[in-house]
Amino acid sequence: MFSDVDKHVKEAIANARIIMDPYPHLWVENIFPDWYYADMLKYAMPTEYLKSLKELKRVGDGYPDGRKVMILTRDTVEALPSDCKEFWATFTKWLTQGGFGNYIVHKFDRLILERFGKPITITNEGIYVRDFTGYSLGPHTDAPHKVLTMLMYLPKPTDPPGLGTSIYAPKNPNFTCEGGPHHQFKDYNLVKTMPYKANCMFGFFKNNKSFHGVEPVNTEDIERNLIIYDARIKRNS
């Protein structure tokens, strides 16, 4: 049964177009079969199993508190309630141990070779994310060791579409950033905000112009659910 999901996603990625301006990115609609996306909402992570990035010691004190996550590993999903454990265990293995990771890295293999100038070893990670009212993230290009980031949106039917990730361009056209710091919104032009649309995926290739962020989430009692897939260069490559 999951082979149907794998085939659907593989074809959706293969048929997606990489948009090069202002940096390489793609937008994929219907990334999953409709029935599987319905199950992703059905088995949404209980909030009590999510932790802040500060609790996980992954960010400094200045990072906003409005984001809760679960790093998707065999051990973390094993701790879930029985009604959703099996679903997320299967998904996590497929996301990070083949399947999805292979398809998306292959999609960008030419750009990866151009950036690094040689074949590299890639590691990856999946993260289930829930953002709450007040969360925002200033323009940034991601850490230097990042290679690709894919964001799979999981909105409910009543969620507003303006909650997607935004693409930015610096007002100083010569400014670039190797990665690390988050910058102020006032120094950037908003190029576009990807719609927070059911069963869609926004992804981009990390370079020194890949400025992205999240406009402030000011809607009352909002939850912004998504899954992030990160591909990174293995440090000894």
GUTI-478979 format. One line per 2 residues: number of its first residue (from 1); their letters; for each residue x, y, z of N, C-alpha, C. Coordinates in Angstrom, 3 decimals. Example, Ala and Ser with C-alpha at 12.3 -4.5 7.8 and 13.67 -1.06 7.14 Angstrom:
1 = AS = 13.190/-5.690/7.800/12.300/-4.500/7.800/13.200/-3.300/7.800  12.850/-2.250/7.080/13.670/-1.060/7.140/12.900/0.030/7.870 $
***
This chain:
1 = MF = 0.832/-1.214/0.000/0.000/0.000/0.000/0.862/1.258/0.000  1.945/1.256/0.821/2.798/2.436/0.845/3.557/2.596/-0.463 $
3 = SD = 3.704/1.524/-1.217/4.369/1.635/-2.516/3.619/2.589/-3.440  2.293/2.692/-3.279/1.517/3.645/-4.075/1.877/5.083/-3.700 $
5 = VD = 2.116/5.319/-2.407/2.537/6.645/-1.947/3.902/6.978/-2.527  4.814/6.031/-2.424/6.174/6.230/-2.932/6.158/6.553/-4.423 $
7 = KH = 5.401/5.808/-5.197/5.323/6.037/-6.643/4.742/7.405/-6.953  3.687/7.791/-6.224/3.043/9.092/-6.438/4.026/10.233/-6.174 $
9 = VK = 4.743/10.172/-5.053/5.678/11.233/-4.694/6.833/11.286/-5.684  7.354/10.144/-6.061/8.456/10.098/-7.028/8.073/10.794/-8.328 $
11 = EA = 6.873/10.528/-8.820/6.412/11.146/-10.066/6.168/12.641/-9.885  5.610/13.037/-8.737/5.348/14.456/-8.490/6.643/15.260/-8.471 $
13 = IA = 7.684/14.721/-7.844/8.979/15.404/-7.803/9.611/15.446/-9.189  9.558/14.336/-9.907/10.158/14.283/-11.244/9.516/15.292/-12.182 $
15 = NA = 8.216/15.531/-12.032/7.489/16.433/-12.931/7.551/17.902/-12.503  8.070/18.173/-11.309/8.138/19.548/-10.820/9.239/20.320/-11.539 $
17 = RI = 9.004/21.613/-11.722/9.987/22.471/-12.390/10.790/23.244/-11.350  12.109/23.244/-11.482/12.957/24.054/-10.609/12.959/25.491/-11.132 $
19 = IM = 12.524/26.406/-10.303/12.477/27.832/-10.643/13.781/28.460/-10.150  14.493/29.173/-11.004/15.841/29.630/-10.674/15.890/31.026/-10.042 $
21 = DP = 14.819/31.806/-10.125/14.831/33.182/-9.642/13.955/33.328/-8.388  14.443/33.945/-7.301/15.765/34.569/-7.128/16.846/33.565/-6.709 $
23 = YP = 16.436/32.330/-6.443/17.364/31.232/-6.189/16.605/29.938/-6.489  17.279/28.835/-6.678/16.581/27.618/-7.111/15.571/27.123/-6.075 $
25 = HL = 14.318/26.984/-6.518/13.266/26.477/-5.638/12.199/25.788/-6.472  11.356/25.047/-5.811/10.258/24.392/-6.510/9.006/24.415/-5.658 $
27 = WV = 7.894/24.193/-6.333/6.573/24.154/-5.705/5.849/22.945/-6.277  5.404/22.052/-5.420/4.763/20.819/-5.866/3.374/20.729/-5.245 $
29 = EN = 2.357/20.656/-6.066/0.995/20.442/-5.583/0.694/18.952/-5.590  -0.209/18.546/-4.697/-0.589/17.128/-4.589/0.645/16.239/-4.459 $
31 = IF = 1.499/16.592/-3.516/2.726/15.839/-3.319/2.429/14.413/-2.857  1.332/14.217/-2.128/0.910/12.896/-1.680/-0.446/12.540/-2.293 $
33 = PD = -0.770/11.258/-2.378/-2.139/10.893/-2.744/-3.120/11.499/-1.735  -4.320/11.848/-2.190/-5.290/12.508/-1.309/-5.596/11.680/-0.068 $
35 = WY = -5.743/10.385/-0.246/-6.089/9.534/0.898/-4.973/9.510/1.941  -3.720/9.592/1.462/-2.605/9.568/2.400/-2.488/10.908/3.125 $
37 = YA = -2.719/11.988/2.400/-2.697/13.295/3.058/-3.767/13.358/4.149  -4.934/12.805/3.895/-5.991/12.759/4.916/-5.513/12.008/6.150 $
39 = DM = -4.735/10.941/5.951/-4.191/10.211/7.096/-3.151/11.036/7.842  -2.386/11.854/7.131/-1.401/12.706/7.804/-2.085/13.674/8.758 $
41 = LK = -3.251/14.182/8.368/-4.014/15.054/9.262/-4.662/14.247/10.385  -5.164/13.081/10.041/-5.810/12.224/11.039/-4.851/11.874/12.168 $
43 = YA = -3.606/11.600/11.812/-2.605/11.194/12.800/-1.676/12.354/13.174  -2.207/13.562/13.172/-1.409/14.735/13.549/-0.767/14.527/14.914 $
45 = MP = 0.461/15.013/15.045/1.204/14.816/16.291/0.505/15.496/17.475  0.274/14.788/18.570/-0.231/15.454/19.781/0.798/16.475/20.272 $
47 = TE = 0.324/17.659/20.619/1.237/18.736/21.001/2.124/18.358/22.181  1.628/17.528/23.086/2.429/17.187/24.263/3.678/16.381/23.919 $
49 = YL = 3.780/15.885/22.698/4.968/15.151/22.285/5.967/16.040/21.541  5.623/17.308/21.373/6.507/18.240/20.673/7.306/19.054/21.678 $
51 = KS = 8.498/19.479/21.285/9.375/20.270/22.147/9.863/21.494/21.400  10.209/22.534/22.156/10.787/23.718/21.515/12.223/23.419/21.111 $
53 = LK = 12.706/24.189/20.123/14.087/24.007/19.704/15.064/24.385/20.817  14.637/25.274/21.712/15.484/25.602/22.867/15.598/24.404/23.811 $
55 = EL = 14.467/23.721/24.035/14.506/22.520/24.881/15.458/21.482/24.302  15.512/21.415/22.994/16.384/20.450/22.326/17.806/20.962/22.165 $
57 = KR = 18.046/22.203/22.651/19.376/22.832/22.613/19.909/22.952/21.183  19.008/23.304/20.263/19.389/23.458/18.863/19.511/24.915/18.450 $
59 = VG = 19.048/25.827/19.268/19.091/27.251/18.946/19.490/28.036/20.182  19.842/29.302/19.961/20.199/30.174/21.068/18.975/30.805/21.715 $
61 = DG = 19.217/31.626/22.718/18.126/32.231/23.476/17.284/33.186/22.647  17.838/33.730/21.559/17.099/34.698/20.765/16.082/34.097/19.820 $
63 = YP = 16.069/32.779/19.702/15.136/32.142/18.762/13.721/32.218/19.321  12.706/32.469/18.461/11.335/32.608/18.959/10.811/31.332/19.602 $
65 = DG = 9.895/31.511/20.576/9.361/30.381/21.335/8.139/29.737/20.686  7.639/30.316/19.612/6.375/29.865/19.056/6.456/28.639/18.181 $
67 = RK = 7.584/27.949/18.140/7.737/26.746/17.314/7.992/25.529/18.197  7.179/24.490/18.006/7.371/23.207/18.679/7.628/22.149/17.611 $
69 = VM = 8.490/21.192/17.921/8.886/20.222/16.904/9.025/18.826/17.491  9.027/17.863/16.596/9.534/16.525/16.905/10.534/16.156/15.832 $
71 = IL = 11.766/15.839/16.229/12.743/15.312/15.295/12.322/13.874/14.998  12.082/13.570/13.737/11.533/12.268/13.373/12.636/11.216/13.323 $
73 = TR = 12.678/10.390/14.345/13.615/9.278/14.422/12.840/8.046/14.874  13.482/6.905/14.767/12.824/5.673/15.224/12.444/5.770/16.694 $
75 = DT = 13.317/6.355/17.508/13.044/6.429/18.941/11.934/7.412/19.274  11.913/8.572/18.609/10.884/9.563/18.962/9.497/9.085/18.559 $
77 = VE = 9.369/8.461/17.402/8.041/8.005/16.991/7.608/6.775/17.789  8.563/6.019/18.294/8.229/4.861/19.122/7.490/5.282/20.388 $
79 = AL = 7.734/6.504/20.851/7.097/7.000/22.076/5.671/7.510/21.857  5.220/7.574/20.610/3.893/8.110/20.320/2.791/7.145/20.751 $
81 = PS = 1.567/7.676/20.896/0.432/6.786/21.188/0.276/5.737/20.097  -0.280/4.612/20.459/-0.342/3.477/19.542/-1.122/3.777/18.277 $
83 = DC = -2.097/4.699/18.342/-2.929/4.953/17.169/-2.185/5.692/16.051  -1.051/6.336/16.364/-0.319/7.037/15.306/1.143/6.597/15.193 $
85 = KE = 1.584/5.721/16.087/2.986/5.277/16.079/3.356/4.594/14.765  2.538/3.642/14.327/2.863/2.885/13.120/2.899/3.787/11.895 $
87 = FW = 1.951/4.734/11.818/1.911/5.627/10.663/3.199/6.426/10.545  3.634/7.052/11.650/4.800/7.926/11.581/6.104/7.144/11.526 $
89 = AT = 6.106/5.916/12.029/7.303/5.087/11.894/7.568/4.754/10.423  6.521/4.381/9.701/6.662/4.076/8.275/7.077/5.325/7.502 $
91 = FT = 6.436/6.442/7.805/6.749/7.690/7.101/8.192/8.113/7.357  8.633/8.049/8.604/9.979/8.493/8.971/11.043/7.670/8.265 $
93 = KW = 10.861/6.358/8.227/11.833/5.496/7.548/11.916/5.842/6.070  10.768/6.058/5.436/10.742/6.395/4.008/11.351/7.764/3.741 $
95 = LT = 11.093/8.721/4.624/11.574/10.090/4.429/13.085/10.177/4.523  13.674/9.461/5.463/15.082/9.680/5.795/16.017/8.526/5.426 $
97 = QG = 15.484/7.380/5.033/16.342/6.227/4.743/16.145/5.723/3.318  15.963/6.634/2.400/15.722/6.250/1.022/14.473/6.931/0.522 $
99 = GF = 13.841/6.376/-0.484/12.583/6.926/-0.952/12.673/8.414/-1.210  11.984/9.199/-0.407/11.897/10.638/-0.620/13.269/11.287/-0.737 $
101 = GN = 14.154/11.002/0.203/15.471/11.634/0.185/16.215/11.389/-1.110  16.128/10.169/-1.613/16.805/9.850/-2.874/16.222/10.656/-4.031 $
103 = YI = 14.903/10.761/-4.074/14.251/11.443/-5.193/14.587/12.931/-5.210  14.580/13.560/-4.049/14.765/15.009/-4.023/16.236/15.373/-4.232 $
105 = VH = 17.164/14.584/-3.723/18.586/14.856/-3.957/18.904/14.674/-5.442  18.359/13.644/-6.051/18.573/13.435/-7.485/18.034/14.614/-8.292 $
107 = KF = 16.913/15.180/-7.856/16.315/16.314/-8.573/17.291/17.482/-8.657  18.102/17.677/-7.630/18.993/18.835/-7.565/20.455/18.443/-7.766 $
109 = DR = 20.722/17.254/-8.301/22.107/16.778/-8.303/23.049/17.663/-9.113  22.566/18.262/-10.201/23.443/19.136/-10.991/23.852/20.367/-10.193 $
111 = LI = 22.892/20.979/-9.502/23.190/22.164/-8.698/24.098/21.820/-7.524  23.892/20.651/-6.948/24.746/20.229/-5.831/26.190/20.085/-6.294 $
113 = LE = 26.388/19.466/-7.441/27.747/19.296/-7.969/28.374/20.642/-8.298  27.573/21.563/-8.853/28.101/22.891/-9.174/28.516/23.636/-7.905 $
115 = RF = 27.735/23.515/-6.850/28.059/24.251/-5.608/29.319/23.721/-4.948  29.450/22.399/-4.866/30.554/21.827/-4.096/31.737/21.427/-4.961 $
117 = GK = 31.537/21.311/-6.261/32.637/21.007/-7.162/33.119/19.576/-7.119  32.423/18.726/-6.375/32.791/17.320/-6.266/31.606/16.565/-5.692 $
119 = PI = 31.558/15.264/-5.855/30.509/14.480/-5.193/30.637/14.604/-3.671  29.509/14.668/-3.005/29.518/14.803/-1.546/28.648/13.717/-0.925 $
121 = TI = 28.881/13.477/0.357/28.020/12.588/1.130/26.981/13.431/1.849  25.729/13.057/1.693/24.637/13.842/2.266/23.991/13.074/3.412 $
123 = TN = 23.741/13.771/4.503/22.919/13.244/5.586/21.597/14.016/5.581  20.595/13.487/6.258/19.310/14.176/6.239/18.587/14.053/7.570 $
125 = EG = 17.490/14.789/7.657/16.701/14.810/8.883/15.276/15.230/8.549  14.311/14.618/9.207/12.920/15.020/9.095/12.437/15.613/10.408 $
127 = IY = 11.652/16.680/10.321/11.166/17.369/11.523/9.682/17.667/11.347  8.879/17.241/12.305/7.473/17.631/12.346/7.397/18.942/13.123 $
129 = VR = 6.739/19.958/12.544/6.769/21.318/13.093/5.354/21.819/13.340  5.178/22.496/14.459/3.920/23.202/14.736/4.257/24.605/15.235 $
131 = DF = 3.887/25.626/14.455/4.109/27.021/14.829/2.810/27.603/15.391  2.961/28.453/16.392/1.804/29.042/17.056/1.757/30.551/16.831 $
133 = TG = 0.645/31.166/17.216/0.455/32.601/17.080/1.669/33.365/17.620  2.129/34.351/16.845/3.263/35.171/17.255/4.589/34.713/16.690 $
135 = YS = 4.627/33.539/16.072/5.878/33.042/15.525/6.248/33.799/14.256  7.518/34.113/14.100/8.036/34.679/12.852/9.518/34.348/12.756 $
137 = LG = 10.045/34.450/11.555/11.443/34.116/11.335/11.985/35.055/10.277  12.962/35.891/10.645/13.518/36.858/9.725/14.258/36.211/8.568 $
139 = PH = 14.469/36.957/7.480/15.142/36.404/6.304/16.516/35.827/6.643  16.790/34.649/6.118/18.075/33.985/6.339/18.291/32.986/5.208 $
141 = TD = 19.511/32.527/5.043/19.822/31.597/3.952/20.028/30.163/4.420  19.958/29.918/5.712/20.219/28.620/6.342/21.714/28.429/6.578 $
143 = AP = 22.021/27.481/7.459/23.399/27.226/7.860/24.235/26.765/6.665  25.534/27.060/6.667/26.387/26.730/5.521/26.401/25.250/5.148 $
145 = HK = 26.171/24.359/6.104/26.220/22.927/5.785/24.917/22.403/5.175  23.882/23.240/5.119/22.624/22.818/4.500/22.799/22.704/2.991 $
147 = VL = 22.068/21.788/2.400/22.092/21.589/0.949/20.706/21.830/0.357  19.696/21.211/0.936/18.316/21.335/0.476/17.380/21.398/1.666 $
149 = TM = 16.289/22.137/1.512/15.223/22.135/2.497/13.894/22.003/1.776  13.074/21.062/2.231/11.736/20.854/1.685/10.721/21.031/2.810 $
151 = LM = 9.651/21.763/2.520/8.612/22.010/3.515/7.277/21.494/2.988  6.723/20.518/3.675/5.455/19.913/3.293/4.366/20.485/4.197 $
153 = YL = 3.438/21.204/3.607/2.423/21.904/4.391/1.269/20.971/4.751  0.790/21.125/5.990/-0.285/20.286/6.517/-1.435/21.128/7.082 $
155 = PK = -1.981/22.064/6.299/-3.059/22.898/6.849/-4.376/22.137/6.964  -5.181/22.602/7.898/-6.563/22.154/7.957/-7.369/22.992/6.964 $
157 = PT = -8.558/22.521/6.578/-9.341/23.256/5.571/-9.648/24.701/5.945  -9.716/25.008/7.247/-10.075/26.356/7.679/-8.878/27.280/7.876 $
159 = DP = -7.647/26.775/7.684/-6.459/27.592/7.917/-6.276/28.617/6.800  -5.860/29.849/7.151/-5.638/30.869/6.116/-4.439/30.524/5.252 $
161 = PG = -4.473/30.854/3.946/-3.391/30.470/3.039/-2.132/31.316/3.170  -2.186/32.434/3.902/-1.042/33.336/3.971/0.032/32.936/4.954 $
163 = LG = -0.003/31.710/5.451/0.940/31.273/6.479/2.150/30.536/5.915  2.292/30.517/4.608/3.405/29.789/4.014/4.740/30.495/4.193 $
165 = TS = 5.796/29.811/3.812/7.148/30.366/3.877/7.317/31.425/2.795  8.044/32.496/3.122/8.241/33.598/2.180/9.654/33.597/1.615 $
167 = IY = 9.748/34.077/0.384/11.028/34.271/-0.302/11.350/35.764/-0.293  12.588/36.107/0.009/12.999/37.501/0.121/14.206/37.781/-0.771 $
169 = AP = 14.345/39.058/-1.133/15.538/39.540/-1.821/16.052/40.760/-1.064  17.345/40.840/-0.786/17.872/41.991/-0.049/17.703/43.277/-0.857 $
171 = KN = 17.396/44.364/-0.168/17.271/45.651/-0.852/18.605/46.085/-1.447  19.684/45.681/-0.842/21.009/45.859/-1.436/21.262/44.666/-2.346 $
173 = PN = 21.190/44.838/-3.668/21.265/43.688/-4.577/22.607/42.964/-4.543  23.619/43.573/-3.969/24.940/42.946/-3.907/25.163/42.151/-2.622 $
175 = FT = 24.174/42.201/-1.720/24.354/41.532/-0.425/24.092/40.037/-0.557  24.982/39.252/-0.009/24.807/37.813/0.088/25.145/37.386/1.509 $
177 = CE = 24.783/36.163/1.852/25.061/35.664/3.205/25.384/34.182/3.120  26.532/33.812/3.629/26.939/32.403/3.601/26.005/31.547/4.429 $
179 = GG = 25.414/32.148/5.458/24.459/31.412/6.285/24.732/31.578/7.756  23.687/31.463/8.553/23.820/31.578/9.998/22.850/32.585/10.571 $
181 = PH = 23.142/33.900/10.433/22.285/34.898/11.095/20.936/35.071/10.412  19.957/35.494/11.225/18.657/35.903/10.706/18.661/37.425/10.628 $
183 = HQ = 18.155/37.970/9.532/18.232/39.396/9.268/16.883/40.073/9.506  16.882/41.401/9.455/15.671/42.164/9.734/14.815/42.304/8.477 $
185 = FK = 13.495/42.188/8.661/12.568/42.272/7.536/12.726/43.585/6.773  13.035/44.663/7.468/13.076/45.988/6.850/14.151/46.103/5.768 $
187 = DY = 15.128/45.234/5.800/16.229/45.293/4.834/15.983/44.430/3.598  14.777/43.881/3.486/14.477/42.938/2.408/13.161/43.272/1.726 $
189 = NL = 13.091/42.925/0.459/11.836/42.978/-0.280/11.211/41.590/-0.264  9.914/41.540/0.006/9.186/40.280/-0.037/8.915/39.938/-1.499 $
191 = VK = 9.502/38.856/-1.981/9.318/38.438/-3.374/7.974/37.738/-3.529  7.720/36.761/-2.686/6.435/36.067/-2.689/6.335/35.194/-1.446 $
193 = TM = 5.114/34.925/-1.054/4.845/33.988/0.022/4.183/32.761/-0.578  4.784/31.621/-0.368/4.209/30.394/-0.892/2.911/30.105/-0.137 $
195 = PY = 1.838/29.777/-0.831/0.561/29.569/-0.142/0.605/28.370/0.798  0.068/28.566/1.973/-0.056/27.485/2.952/-1.255/26.639/2.517 $
197 = KA = -0.988/25.769/1.584/-2.041/25.061/0.853/-1.925/23.565/1.107  -3.076/22.940/1.261/-3.105/21.520/1.598/-2.343/20.682/0.592 $
199 = NC = -1.553/19.744/1.129/-0.891/18.728/0.322/0.064/19.324/-0.706  0.746/20.409/-0.331/1.710/21.054/-1.221/3.080/21.108/-0.550 $
201 = MF = 4.110/21.201/-1.377/5.478/21.254/-0.863/6.249/22.383/-1.536  6.905/23.187/-0.711/7.842/24.198/-1.175/9.240/23.735/-0.779 $
203 = GF = 10.164/23.801/-1.719/11.527/23.401/-1.415/12.525/24.296/-2.108  13.741/24.375/-1.565/14.749/25.235/-2.175/16.147/24.669/-1.969 $
205 = FK = 17.031/25.132/-2.833/18.444/24.785/-2.814/19.188/25.862/-2.044  19.961/25.468/-1.070/20.698/26.418/-0.236/21.883/27.020/-1.008 $
207 = NN = 21.910/28.342/-1.070/23.098/29.054/-1.530/23.167/30.378/-0.779  24.054/31.264/-1.180/24.220/32.497/-0.410/23.187/33.574/-0.766 $
209 = KS = 22.184/33.191/-1.579/21.077/34.098/-1.886/19.722/33.508/-1.496  19.719/32.368/-0.830/18.461/31.659/-0.546/17.733/32.225/0.678 $
211 = FH = 17.460/33.525/0.643/16.802/34.196/1.772/15.339/33.774/1.845  14.941/33.290/2.997/13.571/32.865/3.232/13.243/33.121/4.695 $
213 = GV = 11.984/33.095/5.018/11.577/33.340/6.389/10.079/33.153/6.531  9.572/33.550/7.693/8.146/33.429/7.979/7.640/34.782/8.462 $
215 = EP = 6.688/35.329/7.743/6.054/36.566/8.182/5.378/36.326/9.530  5.294/37.351/10.394/4.692/37.151/11.715/3.310/36.516/11.637 $
217 = VN = 3.104/35.467/12.439/1.815/34.781/12.514/1.012/35.444/13.626  0.134/36.375/13.235/-0.608/37.159/14.227/-2.066/36.743/14.363 $
219 = TE = -2.510/35.805/13.536/-3.884/35.323/13.648/-4.064/34.625/14.987  -5.159/34.914/15.674/-5.396/34.327/16.995/-5.588/32.817/16.892 $
221 = DI = -5.015/32.113/17.861/-5.223/30.668/18.007/-4.901/29.903/16.729  -3.815/30.272/16.102/-3.436/29.609/14.855/-2.416/28.514/15.143 $
223 = ER = -2.467/27.477/14.369/-1.432/26.463/14.350/-0.988/26.282/12.905  0.291/26.320/12.706/0.859/26.138/11.359/1.653/24.838/11.374 $
225 = NL = 1.102/23.807/10.732/1.711/22.485/10.774/2.432/22.189/9.462  3.605/21.623/9.570/4.366/21.241/8.391/5.415/20.207/8.755 $
227 = II = 5.960/19.581/7.734/7.091/18.672/7.898/8.249/19.248/7.111  9.403/19.325/7.756/10.608/19.826/7.111/11.551/18.654/6.854 $
229 = YD = 12.042/18.589/5.631/13.106/17.648/5.289/14.353/18.480/4.982  15.421/18.202/5.706/16.696/18.892/5.498/17.733/17.904/5.000 $
231 = AR = 18.436/18.281/3.941/19.611/17.528/3.477/20.842/18.375/3.768  21.866/17.743/4.308/23.072/18.450/4.726/24.304/17.729/4.218 $
233 = IK = 25.365/18.476/4.047/26.632/17.846/3.682/27.228/17.200/4.935  27.671/15.967/4.772/28.331/15.297/5.889/29.635/16.024/6.177 $
235 = RN = 29.897/16.306/7.429/30.976/17.229/7.787/32.349/16.795/7.307  32.590/15.493/7.144/33.914/15.076/6.703/34.011/14.872/5.198 $
237 = S = 32.958/15.383/4.429/33.009/15.240/2.978/34.045/16.189/2.389 $
***
